[in-house]
């Protein structure tokens, strides 16, 4: 039969074991929370519903141009873009067939590069409207510009009006650039006869 002192000692060991286990669990949860916070993304979206100005008919001057500003605030001061680069979503509505074919879309960082979106797959936006189209370097899906799909490339399965997610490897060039500041999406219209409206844009930037 165990003595009173033995039972008290055993209870003390159990209490210490429970305390240590609780501390380890608490520490693990804190570490998990810290990692979750570290990998936070900046997300900015805007409803635009504005027409892209048309290029003047017969003009050899600049294309019609519409810039949409997307501001990432001071909460992300000192943060840089993660390796995969940002994800971009936009939607346009055209007033006639092939309005989208006249569009060129760029993304510009606050202090960094300007890149032509989807330049790795040519100029695929033939059709009246676009999207909502999400472009990310993490996708394996290509855009099929053919009016009679399927395309030759078996990966090019997203067809007009391109509502879905597709690959744009150029977005990875923003890796390591500054997150905070005003990002810009630039829409150019190269015709004076067909008009497109930018309905909405969204920018999601994972931090390193």
Secondary structure as UniProt FT lines:
FT   HELIX           4..38
FT   STRAND          41..51
FT   TURN            57..58
FT   STRAND          64..72
FT   HELIX           74..76
FT   TURN            77..78
FT   STRAND          80..81
FT   TURN            83..84
FT   STRAND          87..94
FT   TURN            97..98
FT   HELIX           99..102
FT   STRAND          103..108
FT   TURN            110..111
FT   STRAND          114..116
FT   TURN            117..118
FT   HELIX           119..121
FT   STRAND          130..136
FT   TURN            137..138
FT   STRAND          142..144
FT   TURN            154..155
FT   STRAND          156..159
FT   TURN            160..161
FT   STRAND          164..167
FT   HELIX           169..174
FT   TURN            175..176
FT   STRAND          181..189
FT   STRAND          196..207
//
